Amino acid sequence: VNRLVGKKMDVQYDLISIFDPNATGQPVLSAVTQRVSLKEFKLVEPIGSGGYGTVWLARRRRTNDLVAIKVLERQTTRQRKMRAAVRLERNIMHDLSNAYIVTLLFSFATTRHLYLVMEYLPGGDCAALLSSFGFLDEPVARFLCAEALLGLEFLHGEGVIHRDIKPQNLLLNANGHLKLADFGLSAAAAAYEGEEEKLNHSAKGTPMYLAPEVLRRSGHSFGVDFWALGVVLYEFLTGDTPFASDDEQEVFKLILSGVVDIPDGDIGEEACSLLRSLLVHVPERRLGSNGAQEVKAHAFFGPMDWSEELWKKPAPFTPKIRHIEDTAQFKMDEYSRWQANQMRGCLENSLSAEPEFAPPDAAASPASAAAAAA
């Protein structure tokens, strides 16, 4: 965990070879040792935005590969005291390699912006999926939650709490397999060597997916991710959240009330049982308090064969992608899209800007190159 927290954003070399095990098995990028900057990419169109910045679909000019580039304004990250969070997000994606975690290809910075270049998942996010279908059939919901659970199991094993599990942060590749994304609110559960558990007391996350202990600021750990997974499963199966309200304060009251309305008649008995076990207000009594293994053992996941790698199996749902640059699976409101396109000129005008950080020694590997102290 210290290794993840104590790194500095820098100019990166291309990774030697990046494979997406969920896709074709072809390398996304070729081996090369050179400085990486924005001028190597052609911005195609924005595919996501939020308080963190904007995500662009882009094409690497030299290799013709499609990537997703997350662009953050340095001034904003300083004002919101996000610099440590950005470094942690970058290091999680770069250092923790897993089939259910979005891969960071490289990162770089200019005087005005920070750039995280990631693998592009053309299936879009699960929020767009819900927007299109309303709710998901139980086999689809089970499979997607199973892959999210495997991603969480891996993260927790590395000492990382995601803290922002929600449909928008669950991305699908072209074959319908899921990866966890957006680690901007993630936290190290044990931030100091020799300390087994470091409970975090800050209220981070998206309101309707926040666990009660987060709102109470009573300290939280891995259990907040299992609570959020329960909210996501509820939303997958019903098309709504258990704490739906347009008033944020009312959402908080509903979460803290201790009452969760499980729609027994609309969804299966085992799904209801799992929801009741995940949406438990006392963290120590919540399913998952002893690790992801006990969630995997629940009867709802009975049809899953955990001995096999899920990403090797056909997914029950495959996104309909019309062409290679089809972004229909990503939903952005018109105002956010307009704002992003206003930014395009600023980004393209900075193509000649040199990255702020000097490249590491040419003999260094990408991992060691990132090890400069903050």
Steps between C-alpha positions, in 0.01 A plus 500: 500500500784740579637418157173619346466818704857625481547554127512802277334573166765497231560452131473132416645272240259283307435167663675215322175321419149547635248221456129511571424140604129569451537594134695363207832441673675735257746756642352843541836674479835400358834518675667839474715721718418863442341798665120501496298818456159612379627572149517123444122475528206617295197584715192331354220605733417535871347191663471606864523794736462590865652700781827316437541616139421361156562162336571495125503226244827552314708329234874450526639642177799269471325168575137590415388351834195641678549610859307690766671814635393649830588870510517688829578868551796544732352812658181312587691210655699744713193698610310185595806341661476210255867460415558202730177341374609540137836342578332210677256449211787500254701253705210261559435466128868487410627260765205270568451277198174306498242390243228693685687831543540764227863520391696824491722505191699811591469846654650840438452863594526850359502823694118514486375142484555147628434212260421137580501287184303180553379203302176580317198283582246553217209332681442813705395509864222320685311826560454534124397134489229568759397812311444289188326198657347631823616198701700183438393137491624309801765293312652819359488678837656198670785474249586870511489511880715186512769667289476818709537283810815341360640846435423603858649180638823578317506867609429414863775241491735784400375717787292739286139610562331621181243725676307595187340182369203599282375412150691793342827349622432150373619486138443231237734385229385402151418147619287610795753437777525748786789701641512736797592856411548845656719466807496872575333447838684181592685473828767286655349295782838477672699814432781438743736209519431266790139620536255227407202723439473873446135605521425798281281773649429717195164498322592418142286357222174547311204575736260215424777237514653617831498254789349615832838495678634744241218745569545457875875561456554219746785352299473258210687229324443238227134455600400823325573333165272206581221739606537686168500169311167423668359834383626428147342151499171652618520752215589231245197290596239774551619796294493723808711554811376411848553861609353692208435871551582825320593652837852402609419552869197276464723233344725519806200469734378193311841336522531573872143393579594134518205410277559349156196408293584173322245435218448128575229450242701643212831319534612151594520371856878451492551851361286641782704302752827638364368857504393461863844366585694777322282796598559450873563815700746352747824444304609207718176314419506579127572217259860546393623612842718188498606548138359464149505121526187496715315715244608260224362212708148647513230295327433782251836425345434124501503479117848657485797268469763696694769245412500631143610844385175681417668715235570183302130411487239654267318786670118481505479845343706639212488874419388586147792699359436622144854606411838540663443863610137446604445677833125441522558292814613813687239750616587870538253783532521768234631770734788280622581408142499870401730584792739222403513614138575853620803349673612324182652817353696569817638146503588496133670841528726354768627220275844654482529542876779298655402272789585661832688201636820381338496140375672237714826335407458307174619184668225511761187288473155665508450379857832625631467823306189579702670455834615860549399627843212746522 
